[in-house]
Amino acid sequence: MDTTILLVLVIVTALAFDFTNGFHDTANAMATSIATGALKPKVAVALSATLNLVGAFLSVQVALTVTNAVVKIQDSSGAPDPALLDDGGSALLLIVLAGLIGGIIWNLLTWLLGLPSSSSHALFGGLIGATIAGLGFAGVNWAGDGSKLDGVVGKVILPALMSPVLAGVVAAIGTWLVFRVIGGLAERSITHGFRIGQIGSASLVSLAHGTNDAQKTMGVITLALIAAGAWDDTEAVPFWVKLCCALAISLGTYLGGWRIIRTVGKGLVEINTPQGMAAESSSAAVILASSHLGFALSTTHVATGSILGSGVGRPGAQVRWRVALRMIIAWVITLPAAGLVGAAMWWIGHLAGGVIGGVIMVVILAGLAVFMYLRSRLNSVGAHNVNDEWDDAPKSRQTTSA
Protein backbone atom coordinates (compact mmCIF):
# COMPACT_ATOMS: atom_id res chain seq x y z
CA MET A 1 0.00 0.00 0.00
CA ASP A 2 2.80 2.43 0.93
CA THR A 3 4.53 1.76 -2.38
CA THR A 4 1.33 2.46 -4.32
CA ILE A 5 0.78 5.79 -2.56
CA LEU A 6 4.38 6.83 -3.16
CA LEU A 7 4.10 5.80 -6.80
CA VAL A 8 0.99 7.99 -7.20
CA LEU A 9 2.83 10.92 -5.56
CA VAL A 10 5.74 10.45 -7.95
CA ILE A 11 3.51 10.30 -11.03
CA VAL A 12 1.55 13.42 -10.03
CA THR A 13 4.75 15.30 -9.19
CA ALA A 14 6.35 14.19 -12.46
CA LEU A 15 3.40 15.56 -14.41
CA ALA A 16 3.68 18.79 -12.41
CA PHE A 17 7.33 18.98 -13.47
CA ASP A 18 6.29 18.37 -17.08
CA PHE A 19 3.81 21.23 -16.77
CA THR A 20 6.52 23.60 -15.49
CA ASN A 21 8.82 22.36 -18.25
CA GLY A 22 6.16 23.42 -20.76
CA PHE A 23 5.69 27.00 -19.62
CA HIS A 24 9.38 27.38 -18.76
CA ASP A 25 10.47 26.39 -22.26
CA THR A 26 7.79 27.97 -24.47
CA ALA A 27 10.34 30.69 -25.18
CA ASN A 28 12.65 28.19 -26.87
CA ALA A 29 10.28 27.85 -29.79
CA MET A 30 8.21 31.01 -29.90
CA ALA A 31 10.13 33.90 -28.32
CA THR A 32 11.65 35.09 -31.60
CA SER A 33 8.38 34.79 -33.55
CA ILE A 34 6.60 36.82 -30.87
CA ALA A 35 9.41 39.39 -30.71
CA THR A 36 9.39 39.99 -34.49
CA GLY A 37 5.59 40.04 -34.74
CA ALA A 38 5.47 37.01 -37.01
CA LEU A 39 2.95 35.50 -34.62
CA LYS A 40 0.65 37.09 -32.06
CA PRO A 41 1.58 35.97 -28.53
CA LYS A 42 -1.49 33.86 -27.77
CA VAL A 43 -1.53 32.30 -31.23
CA ALA A 44 2.14 31.41 -30.83
CA VAL A 45 1.70 29.57 -27.52
CA ALA A 46 -1.37 27.73 -28.81
CA LEU A 47 0.53 26.56 -31.90
CA SER A 48 3.53 25.57 -29.80
CA ALA A 49 1.34 23.59 -27.38
CA THR A 50 -0.27 21.64 -30.22
CA LEU A 51 3.05 20.74 -31.82
CA ASN A 52 4.58 19.79 -28.47
CA LEU A 53 1.71 17.34 -28.07
CA VAL A 54 2.38 15.79 -31.48
CA GLY A 55 6.16 15.71 -31.03
CA ALA A 56 5.91 13.81 -27.77
CA PHE A 57 4.71 10.72 -29.65
CA LEU A 58 7.40 10.69 -32.35
CA SER A 59 10.25 9.06 -30.42
CA VAL A 60 11.20 7.38 -27.13
CA GLN A 61 14.99 7.52 -27.31
CA VAL A 62 15.35 10.39 -24.84
CA ALA A 63 12.86 8.76 -22.46
CA LEU A 64 14.95 5.59 -22.46
CA THR A 65 18.06 7.66 -21.73
CA VAL A 66 16.37 9.02 -18.59
CA THR A 67 15.16 5.57 -17.58
CA ASN A 68 18.48 3.83 -18.07
CA ALA A 69 21.31 6.36 -18.08
CA VAL A 70 20.98 8.34 -14.82
CA VAL A 71 20.20 6.07 -11.85
CA LYS A 72 21.57 2.52 -11.62
CA ILE A 73 18.55 0.34 -11.00
CA GLN A 74 19.40 -2.54 -13.34
CA ASP A 75 21.66 -5.54 -12.94
CA SER A 76 24.06 -6.73 -15.64
CA SER A 77 21.21 -8.31 -17.63
CA GLY A 78 19.26 -5.04 -17.79
CA ALA A 79 16.53 -6.26 -15.45
CA PRO A 80 15.61 -4.28 -12.30
CA ASP A 81 18.13 -5.01 -9.54
CA PRO A 82 16.38 -7.07 -6.83
CA ALA A 83 18.72 -5.68 -4.18
CA LEU A 84 17.23 -2.21 -4.69
CA LEU A 85 13.65 -3.39 -4.79
CA ASP A 86 13.49 -5.52 -1.65
CA ASP A 87 11.43 -2.87 0.17
CA GLY A 88 8.89 -2.75 -2.62
CA GLY A 89 10.79 0.05 -4.30
CA SER A 90 9.88 2.67 -1.65
CA ALA A 91 13.47 3.88 -1.23
CA LEU A 92 13.91 4.40 -4.95
CA LEU A 93 10.54 6.11 -5.22
CA LEU A 94 11.58 8.59 -2.53
CA ILE A 95 14.74 9.31 -4.52
CA VAL A 96 12.77 9.92 -7.71
CA LEU A 97 10.24 12.10 -5.86
CA ALA A 98 12.99 14.18 -4.23
CA GLY A 99 14.72 14.62 -7.59
CA LEU A 100 11.52 15.81 -9.25
CA ILE A 101 10.89 18.33 -6.49
CA GLY A 102 14.44 19.64 -6.86
CA GLY A 103 13.81 20.18 -10.57
CA ILE A 104 10.44 21.88 -10.06
CA ILE A 105 11.72 24.29 -7.41
CA TRP A 106 14.61 25.37 -9.65
CA ASN A 107 12.24 25.77 -12.63
CA LEU A 108 9.91 27.99 -10.62
CA LEU A 109 12.74 30.09 -9.19
CA THR A 110 14.33 30.76 -12.59
CA TRP A 111 10.89 31.49 -14.08
CA LEU A 112 10.33 34.05 -11.32
CA LEU A 113 13.66 35.66 -12.20
CA GLY A 114 12.96 35.47 -15.94
CA LEU A 115 16.04 33.33 -16.55
CA PRO A 116 15.89 30.73 -19.35
CA SER A 117 17.77 28.02 -17.50
CA SER A 118 17.53 24.38 -18.48
CA SER A 119 14.52 22.40 -17.26
CA SER A 120 16.33 19.27 -18.37
CA HIS A 121 19.37 19.98 -16.23
CA ALA A 122 17.14 20.93 -13.31
CA LEU A 123 15.56 17.48 -13.57
CA PHE A 124 18.85 15.65 -13.94
CA GLY A 125 20.45 17.70 -11.18
CA GLY A 126 17.60 16.89 -8.82
CA LEU A 127 17.77 13.19 -9.63
CA ILE A 128 21.55 13.05 -9.30
CA GLY A 129 21.52 14.92 -5.98
CA ALA A 130 18.79 12.73 -4.53
CA THR A 131 20.52 9.57 -5.78
CA ILE A 132 23.86 10.55 -4.25
CA ALA A 133 22.10 11.28 -0.94
CA GLY A 134 20.20 8.00 -1.02
CA LEU A 135 22.58 5.55 -2.70
CA GLY A 136 25.96 7.30 -2.73
CA PHE A 137 28.02 8.29 -5.77
CA ALA A 138 27.97 4.70 -7.01
CA GLY A 139 24.20 4.96 -7.47
CA VAL A 140 24.63 7.40 -10.36
CA ASN A 141 25.30 6.00 -13.82
CA TRP A 142 28.15 8.38 -14.60
CA ALA A 143 29.63 6.80 -17.72
CA GLY A 144 27.58 3.78 -18.69
CA ASP A 145 29.62 0.66 -19.35
CA GLY A 146 32.78 2.70 -19.96
CA SER A 147 33.14 1.53 -23.55
CA LYS A 148 31.26 4.42 -25.13
CA LEU A 149 29.94 7.86 -24.36
CA ASP A 150 26.99 6.94 -22.21
CA GLY A 151 25.47 7.65 -18.83
CA VAL A 152 25.34 11.15 -17.34
CA VAL A 153 28.64 12.24 -18.89
CA GLY A 154 27.94 11.11 -22.45
CA LYS A 155 24.20 11.69 -22.63
CA VAL A 156 23.79 14.84 -20.50
CA ILE A 157 26.98 16.78 -19.71
CA LEU A 158 28.76 16.62 -23.07
CA PRO A 159 25.62 17.60 -25.04
CA ALA A 160 25.16 20.50 -22.59
CA LEU A 161 28.61 21.80 -23.45
CA MET A 162 28.48 21.21 -27.18
CA SER A 163 24.88 21.94 -28.20
CA PRO A 164 24.71 25.74 -27.57
CA VAL A 165 28.06 26.26 -29.31
CA LEU A 166 27.00 24.17 -32.30
CA ALA A 167 23.60 25.88 -32.52
CA GLY A 168 25.21 29.31 -32.21
CA VAL A 169 27.72 28.63 -34.98
CA VAL A 170 25.04 27.26 -37.32
CA ALA A 171 22.75 30.24 -36.61
CA ALA A 172 25.58 32.76 -37.06
CA ILE A 173 26.56 31.30 -40.43
CA GLY A 174 22.93 31.04 -41.51
CA THR A 175 22.18 34.64 -40.51
CA TRP A 176 25.31 35.95 -42.24
CA LEU A 177 24.38 34.12 -45.43
CA VAL A 178 20.81 35.42 -45.34
CA PHE A 179 21.93 39.02 -45.02
CA ARG A 180 24.52 38.56 -47.74
CA VAL A 181 21.80 37.35 -50.08
CA ILE A 182 19.09 39.90 -49.30
CA GLY A 183 21.40 42.85 -48.79
CA GLY A 184 19.72 45.92 -47.33
CA LEU A 185 16.18 44.64 -47.82
CA ALA A 186 15.93 43.28 -44.27
CA GLU A 187 17.05 46.62 -42.87
CA ARG A 188 14.14 48.40 -44.58
CA SER A 189 11.32 45.97 -44.02
CA ILE A 190 10.44 42.47 -42.88
CA THR A 191 9.10 40.63 -45.88
CA HIS A 192 5.99 38.52 -45.96
CA GLY A 193 8.00 35.53 -47.12
CA PHE A 194 10.27 35.62 -44.08
CA ARG A 195 7.26 35.87 -41.79
CA ILE A 196 5.83 32.69 -43.27
CA GLY A 197 9.24 31.02 -43.09
CA GLN A 198 9.64 31.98 -39.44
CA ILE A 199 6.25 30.52 -38.56
CA GLY A 200 7.36 27.28 -40.20
CA SER A 201 10.74 27.19 -38.44
CA ALA A 202 9.21 28.06 -35.06
CA SER A 203 6.69 25.26 -35.53
CA LEU A 204 9.53 22.85 -36.25
CA VAL A 205 11.26 23.87 -33.00
CA SER A 206 8.03 23.19 -31.07
CA LEU A 207 7.75 19.78 -32.69
CA ALA A 208 11.40 19.08 -31.86
CA HIS A 209 10.88 20.24 -28.28
CA GLY A 210 8.12 17.67 -27.87
CA THR A 211 10.41 14.90 -29.13
CA ASN A 212 13.02 15.81 -26.50
CA ASP A 213 11.65 17.46 -23.36
CA ALA A 214 8.32 15.68 -23.00
CA GLN A 215 10.16 12.38 -23.03
CA LYS A 216 12.28 13.21 -20.01
CA THR A 217 9.25 13.02 -17.78
CA MET A 218 8.15 9.85 -19.55
CA GLY A 219 11.49 8.36 -18.61
CA VAL A 220 11.14 9.41 -14.96
CA ILE A 221 7.67 7.90 -14.62
CA THR A 222 8.87 4.69 -16.30
CA LEU A 223 11.80 4.64 -13.86
CA ALA A 224 9.32 4.93 -10.97
CA LEU A 225 7.13 2.16 -12.39
CA ILE A 226 10.18 -0.12 -12.60
CA ALA A 227 11.10 0.74 -9.01
CA ALA A 228 7.58 -0.12 -7.86
CA GLY A 229 7.59 -3.40 -9.81
CA ALA A 230 4.77 -2.19 -12.08
CA TRP A 231 6.88 -2.26 -15.28
CA ASP A 232 9.87 -4.34 -16.31
CA ASP A 233 10.62 -3.34 -19.91
CA THR A 234 13.64 -0.98 -19.99
CA GLU A 235 13.30 -0.54 -23.76
CA ALA A 236 9.73 0.78 -23.89
CA VAL A 237 7.39 3.34 -22.33
CA PRO A 238 3.72 2.61 -21.52
CA PHE A 239 1.29 4.40 -23.83
CA TRP A 240 -0.65 6.01 -20.98
CA VAL A 241 2.61 7.54 -19.74
CA LYS A 242 3.27 9.02 -23.19
CA LEU A 243 -0.25 10.45 -23.34
CA CYS A 244 -0.23 11.99 -19.85
CA CYS A 245 3.21 13.56 -20.34
CA ALA A 246 2.29 14.92 -23.76
CA LEU A 247 -0.85 16.55 -22.36
CA ALA A 248 0.96 17.99 -19.32
CA ILE A 249 3.76 19.66 -21.29
CA SER A 250 1.27 20.96 -23.86
CA LEU A 251 -0.91 22.52 -21.18
CA GLY A 252 2.12 24.18 -19.61
CA THR A 253 3.22 25.45 -23.01
CA TYR A 254 -0.22 26.93 -23.67
CA LEU A 255 -0.08 28.79 -20.37
CA GLY A 256 3.01 30.57 -21.71
CA GLY A 257 6.09 31.37 -19.66
CA TRP A 258 5.83 35.05 -20.50
CA ARG A 259 8.64 36.19 -18.21
CA ILE A 260 11.15 33.94 -19.96
CA ILE A 261 9.69 34.62 -23.43
CA ARG A 262 10.37 38.30 -22.82
CA THR A 263 13.99 37.70 -21.75
CA VAL A 264 14.78 35.43 -24.70
CA GLY A 265 12.89 37.45 -27.31
CA LYS A 266 13.80 40.99 -26.22
CA GLY A 267 16.69 40.75 -23.76
CA LEU A 268 19.44 39.15 -25.84
CA VAL A 269 19.21 40.75 -29.27
CA GLU A 270 16.84 43.11 -31.04
CA ILE A 271 15.87 40.46 -33.51
CA ASN A 272 14.17 40.72 -36.91
CA THR A 273 12.43 38.07 -38.98
CA PRO A 274 15.42 36.82 -41.06
CA GLN A 275 17.41 36.41 -37.84
CA GLY A 276 14.51 34.65 -36.16
CA MET A 277 14.12 32.21 -39.02
CA ALA A 278 17.86 31.43 -38.99
CA ALA A 279 17.90 30.94 -35.21
CA GLU A 280 14.83 28.71 -35.17
CA SER A 281 16.04 26.58 -38.08
CA SER A 282 19.36 26.05 -36.31
CA SER A 283 17.61 25.09 -33.05
CA ALA A 284 15.28 22.63 -34.77
CA ALA A 285 18.13 20.90 -36.62
CA VAL A 286 20.23 20.43 -33.47
CA ILE A 287 17.31 19.29 -31.26
CA LEU A 288 15.92 16.80 -33.78
CA ALA A 289 19.36 15.29 -34.40
CA SER A 290 19.96 14.95 -30.66
CA SER A 291 16.54 13.38 -30.06
CA HIS A 292 17.30 10.77 -32.72
CA LEU A 293 20.59 9.95 -30.98
CA GLY A 294 19.00 9.84 -27.51
CA PHE A 295 20.93 12.85 -26.17
CA ALA A 296 18.95 14.51 -23.37
CA LEU A 297 20.22 17.98 -24.18
CA SER A 298 18.83 21.29 -23.02
CA THR A 299 16.53 22.84 -25.60
CA THR A 300 16.97 26.11 -23.68
CA HIS A 301 20.73 26.05 -24.25
CA VAL A 302 20.21 25.31 -27.94
CA ALA A 303 17.61 28.03 -28.50
CA THR A 304 19.59 30.67 -26.60
CA GLY A 305 22.80 29.73 -28.40
CA SER A 306 20.98 30.07 -31.72
CA ILE A 307 19.63 33.53 -30.86
CA LEU A 308 23.08 34.73 -29.76
CA GLY A 309 24.53 33.29 -32.95
CA SER A 310 21.96 35.15 -35.04
CA GLY A 311 23.02 38.37 -33.32
CA VAL A 312 26.69 37.72 -34.02
CA GLY A 313 25.94 36.85 -37.65
CA ARG A 314 23.87 39.95 -38.41
CA PRO A 315 25.97 42.96 -39.43
CA GLY A 316 25.53 45.80 -36.96
CA ALA A 317 23.40 43.85 -34.48
CA GLN A 318 23.82 44.60 -30.78
CA VAL A 319 24.08 41.59 -28.47
CA ARG A 320 23.35 42.24 -24.80
CA TRP A 321 26.22 40.23 -23.35
CA ARG A 322 25.33 41.27 -19.81
CA VAL A 323 22.00 39.46 -20.09
CA ALA A 324 23.72 36.53 -21.79
CA LEU A 325 26.22 36.30 -18.92
CA ARG A 326 23.38 36.05 -16.39
CA MET A 327 21.93 33.18 -18.40
CA ILE A 328 25.26 31.37 -18.62
CA ILE A 329 25.73 31.67 -14.85
CA ALA A 330 22.27 30.16 -14.38
CA TRP A 331 23.21 27.33 -16.76
CA VAL A 332 26.38 26.54 -14.83
CA ILE A 333 24.73 26.40 -11.41
CA THR A 334 21.52 24.61 -12.47
CA LEU A 335 22.80 21.03 -12.06
CA PRO A 336 24.46 21.54 -8.65
CA ALA A 337 21.72 23.83 -7.32
CA ALA A 338 18.90 21.44 -8.26
CA GLY A 339 21.08 18.60 -6.96
CA LEU A 340 21.39 20.24 -3.54
CA VAL A 341 17.63 20.75 -3.37
CA GLY A 342 17.03 17.14 -4.43
CA ALA A 343 19.45 15.88 -1.79
CA ALA A 344 17.85 18.06 0.91
CA MET A 345 14.40 16.81 -0.04
CA TRP A 346 15.56 13.20 0.11
CA TRP A 347 16.89 13.71 3.64
CA ILE A 348 13.61 15.26 4.73
CA GLY A 349 11.65 12.37 3.24
CA HIS A 350 14.07 9.77 4.57
CA LEU A 351 13.99 11.11 8.13
CA ALA A 352 10.19 11.20 8.16
CA GLY A 353 10.05 7.83 6.42
CA GLY A 354 7.89 6.25 3.73
CA VAL A 355 4.59 7.81 2.76
CA ILE A 356 4.75 10.47 5.47
CA GLY A 357 8.10 11.63 4.14
CA GLY A 358 6.73 11.78 0.61
CA VAL A 359 3.70 13.80 1.71
CA ILE A 360 5.89 16.25 3.63
CA MET A 361 8.07 16.80 0.56
CA VAL A 362 5.02 17.49 -1.63
CA VAL A 363 3.59 19.92 0.95
CA ILE A 364 6.90 21.83 1.03
CA LEU A 365 6.86 21.98 -2.76
CA ALA A 366 3.28 23.29 -2.81
CA GLY A 367 4.11 25.99 -0.25
CA LEU A 368 7.14 27.21 -2.19
CA ALA A 369 5.20 27.17 -5.47
CA VAL A 370 2.42 29.32 -4.02
CA PHE A 371 4.96 31.76 -2.56
CA MET A 372 6.78 32.19 -5.88
CA TYR A 373 3.53 32.62 -7.80
CA LEU A 374 2.35 35.35 -5.42
CA ARG A 375 5.77 37.01 -5.65
CA SER A 376 5.53 37.02 -9.45
CA ARG A 377 2.32 39.04 -9.26
CA LEU A 378 4.28 42.04 -8.03
CA ASN A 379 5.81 42.43 -11.48
CA SER A 380 3.53 40.72 -13.95
CA VAL A 381 4.45 39.83 -17.50
CA GLY A 382 1.89 38.56 -19.98
CA ALA A 383 0.81 38.65 -23.61
CA HIS A 384 -0.06 42.34 -23.14
CA ASN A 385 3.49 43.51 -22.37
CA VAL A 386 5.84 40.72 -23.47
CA ASN A 387 7.06 42.82 -26.42
CA ASP A 388 7.64 46.07 -24.52
CA GLU A 389 11.03 47.67 -25.05
CA TRP A 390 13.78 46.00 -23.03
CA ASP A 391 15.07 48.02 -20.10
CA ASP A 392 17.80 46.83 -17.73
CA ALA A 393 16.68 49.32 -15.08
CA PRO A 394 14.47 48.09 -12.19
CA LYS A 395 10.82 47.96 -13.24
CA SER A 396 7.99 49.50 -11.27
CA ARG A 397 5.36 47.26 -9.79
CA GLN A 398 2.44 46.35 -11.98
CA THR A 399 -0.95 45.02 -11.03
CA THR A 400 -1.99 43.34 -14.27
CA SER A 401 -2.45 39.59 -14.49
CA ALA A 402 0.53 37.24 -14.88
HUCORSUL-V409553 format. One record per residue. N is the residue number from 0. RES is the residue in one letter. PSI is psi in whole degrees, 0 to 359 (none if undefined). Layout:
N RES PSI
N RES PSI
This chain:
0 M 315
1 D 319
2 T 319
3 T 317
4 I 316
5 L 321
6 L 318
7 V 317
8 L 318
9 V 315
10 I 314
11 V 317
12 T 322
13 A 319
14 L 327
15 A 320
16 F 317
17 D 321
18 F 313
19 T 325
20 N 320
21 G 307
22 F 338
23 H 329
24 D 7
25 T 325
26 A 330
27 N 324
28 A 323
29 M 354
30 A 316
31 T 323
32 S 323
33 I 317
34 A 323
35 T 351
36 G 8
37 A 328
38 L 143
39 K 147
40 P 311
41 K 328
42 V 320
43 A 314
44 V 327
45 A 317
46 L 317
47 S 319
48 A 317
49 T 316
50 L 330
51 N 319
52 L 314
53 V 314
54 G 330
55 A 339
56 F 0
57 L 343
58 S 160
59 V 9
60 Q 318
61 V 322
62 A 319
63 L 329
64 T 315
65 V 319
66 T 319
67 N 344
68 A 6
69 V 301
70 V 135
71 K 101
72 I 2
73 Q 153
74 D 189
75 S 337
76 S 350
77 G 354
78 A 156
79 P 135
80 D 115
81 P 330
82 A 334
83 L 354
84 L 12
85 D 349
86 D 20
87 G 7
88 G 6
89 S 319
90 A 317
91 L 324
92 L 322
93 L 322
94 I 313
95 V 318
96 L 314
97 A 319
98 G 319
99 L 318
100 I 321
101 G 317
102 G 318
103 I 315
104 I 317
105 W 321
106 N 314
107 L 321
108 L 314
109 T 329
110 W 316
111 L 321
112 L 355
113 G 26
114 L 124
115 P 67
116 S 175
117 S 118
118 S 324
119 S 314
120 H 331
121 A 317
122 L 311
123 F 321
124 G 315
125 G 315
126 L 318
127 I 316
128 G 315
129 A 323
130 T 317
131 I 318
132 A 321
133 G 325
134 L 353
135 G 174
136 F 331
137 A 343
138 G 346
139 V 135
140 N 82
141 W 316
142 A 28
143 G 223
144 D 2
145 G 351
146 S 353
147 K 170
148 L 103
149 D 186
150 G 199
151 V 319
152 V 308
153 G 326
154 K 342
155 V 303
156 I 311
157 L 315
158 P 326
159 A 324
160 L 324
161 M 325
162 S 315
163 P 326
164 V 314
165 L 313
166 A 320
167 G 318
168 V 315
169 V 316
170 A 320
171 A 315
172 I 316
173 G 316
174 T 316
175 W 317
176 L 319
177 V 313
178 F 333
179 R 324
180 V 315
181 I 352
182 G 228
183 G 359
184 L 316
185 A 336
186 E 336
187 R 326
188 S 158
189 I 116
190 T 156
191 H 322
192 G 320
193 F 327
194 R 313
195 I 318
196 G 321
197 Q 323
198 I 318
199 G 316
200 S 323
201 A 322
202 S 322
203 L 323
204 V 318
205 S 317
206 L 317
207 A 321
208 H 320
209 G 324
210 T 343
211 N 299
212 D 321
213 A 329
214 Q 338
215 K 320
216 T 325
217 M 316
218 G 322
219 V 316
220 I 320
221 T 320
222 L 317
223 A 320
224 L 321
225 I 316
226 A 326
227 A 0
228 G 16
229 A 0
230 W 141
231 D 10
232 D 108
233 T 6
234 E 14
235 A 163
236 V 132
237 P 145
238 F 320
239 W 330
240 V 315
241 K 314
242 L 312
243 C 318
244 C 321
245 A 317
246 L 320
247 A 313
248 I 328
249 S 319
250 L 318
251 G 321
252 T 319
253 Y 326
254 L 324
255 G 117
256 G 74
257 W 326
258 R 318
259 I 324
260 I 319
261 R 315
262 T 314
263 V 318
264 G 327
265 K 337
266 G 335
267 L 308
268 V 143
269 E 103
270 I 143
271 N 179
272 T 316
273 P 319
274 Q 314
275 G 318
276 M 318
277 A 317
278 A 315
279 E 321
280 S 319
281 S 314
282 S 314
283 A 317
284 A 314
285 V 317
286 I 316
287 L 319
288 A 319
289 S 322
290 S 319
291 H 325
292 L 355
293 G 16
294 F 123
295 A 66
296 L 173
297 S 116
298 T 333
299 T 314
300 H 317
301 V 310
302 A 318
303 T 319
304 G 321
305 S 317
306 I 317
307 L 318
308 G 322
309 S 329
310 G 320
311 V 323
312 G 343
313 R 123
314 P 128
315 G 359
316 A 147
317 Q 119
318 V 130
319 R 87
320 W 336
321 R 317
322 V 318
323 A 321
324 L 320
325 R 319
326 M 316
327 I 320
328 I 317
329 A 321
330 W 314
331 V 321
332 I 355
333 T 307
334 L 306
335 P 323
336 A 311
337 A 326
338 G 319
339 L 319
340 V 317
341 G 318
342 A 317
343 A 319
344 M 321
345 W 318
346 W 321
347 I 312
348 G 322
349 H 319
350 L 321
351 A 324
352 G 134
353 G 224
354 V 320
355 I 317
356 G 318
357 G 317
358 V 318
359 I 317
360 M 317
361 V 322
362 V 318
363 I 316
364 L 313
365 A 318
366 G 315
367 L 323
368 A 317
369 V 317
370 F 314
371 M 326
372 Y 313
373 L 323
374 R 324
375 S 335
376 R 342
377 L 340
378 N 76
379 S 144
380 V 133
381 G 191
382 A 335
383 H 335
384 N 12
385 V 335
386 N 14
387 D 156
388 E 140
389 W 135
390 D 122
391 D 348
392 A 156
393 P 139
394 K 145
395 S 159
396 R 143
397 Q 159
398 T 7
399 T 169
400 S 156
401 A none
